[in-house]
Amino acid sequence: MTANYACNSPEHVFARRQFLGTMAGGFVAGGLGALTNPLAAAELNRKQMRVLVVFLAGGVSQLESWDPKPKTDTGGPFRAIPTAVPGMHISELLPLTAVHMDKLALVRSINTNNNDHAKGRYQMVHGRNQMPGQEYPHLGAVCAKGLERSDNPLPGYIKVGGGSRGSDAAYLGPKYASVGINGKPPANSARPSNLTEDIDIMRNKFRQRANERFQKKRRTAETDVYTETFEQARQLMEKRDVFDVEKEPASEKEKYGDSQLGRHSLMARRLLENGIPFVQIQHSNYDTHNENFNFHLEQMGEFDRAFSALMGDLSDRGMLETTLVVVMSEFGRTPRINARYGRDHWGKAWSVCLGGAGIQSGAIIGATNANGTEVSDREVDHGHLFHTYLSAVGMDSLGSFDIGGRDTPVADPSHGPISELLV
């Protein structure tokens, strides 16, 4: 079964562009400020902290994933099954993930008070409400800035499965914006066959000298952006094999599953292994206004296989201590089942799953009532989650960016991290 979007919002139209497309946005000078002090930065560099976000686009149902309510008027047909954590149950659609829940935690008490796709996505990846005339950096840009390594030539923020260079770094500048990779090595990243390596080296040396000469007299913010973007593209070409999942043995590809999410998850593991600070993958479509249970049966099956393989690999390779894993969506789905056997948009009481890095393994934060219609304990929202993500990888979420001499809070200052979720 192939899920078609039942919600016709414009956010469900995704542009596909070439990797080396037109650079969007301008350059804003700024520093990291109090986000990390030198000692903290050195520790982050030593530990190579990273973040992986798995975004379940459209709004995954918390009742068919992390907070099942079987045998209630809202519960639907699926059972709750035990996990590796005594007393923790999740949906029977996630049997492989259940084995790894001792490495993960659940937040079951999210109320973002929002049912709009675009606004919900913005909340979850920016940690703030979307406001006219004000742009904040994406979580990926914040992590790319705060966790960057000077010895790694690869981009700090990569979206696997999405377009080209993004414009989602706001005032941090385009260096920290997303680079989209469509599940294979970047387009135009191989050296032309009629160009030898020696000639390519000479050509780049000439270009660098010309740039240096130009910058002595006519350097501008725009030329800096151009030079920086070109250098990043050149460095990507040198590391293009990192993006090639065909380098993996057949057994690895089989383990992750023959699906786009499986291939993207395998690529995500390769990127994290190569020190990328922030990687985001996406799985669509969970916007199940119709036939919610049939679609979740299929979607959760793909997710369960790929995600459990990824969790197993991160654990077996000793990477979970330094990798924060977050499974999020823009909102949940209504406890009430509609006349089309679907669930609608629901931001009032839903869940995310996360683990690794500084997250307390096996924790359950908050609760909903018996049939999932209200948060009954420890209500949190996107602001608390954003702080928590940054704190889990050792960043100071209560600090500020120095943007042109002006302190700008890293995260919403009216919120703070979920302290009991942190180690």
PyMOL commands that set and color helices and strands:
alter all, ss='L'
color gray80, all
select helices_A, chain A and resi 10-12+33-35+38-47+62-64+95-98+101-103+117-126+139-146+170-172+174-176+197-218+221-238+240-243+245-247+250-256+260-273+292-316+320-322+382-392+419-421
alter helices_A, ss='H'
color red, helices_A
select strands_A, chain A and resi 50-56+80-82+89-91+104-110+157-160+179-181+278-283+323-328+332-333+345-346+350-355+364-365+367-368+375-377+400-403+406-409
alter strands_A, ss='S'
color yellow, strands_A
deselect
rebuild
show_as cartoon
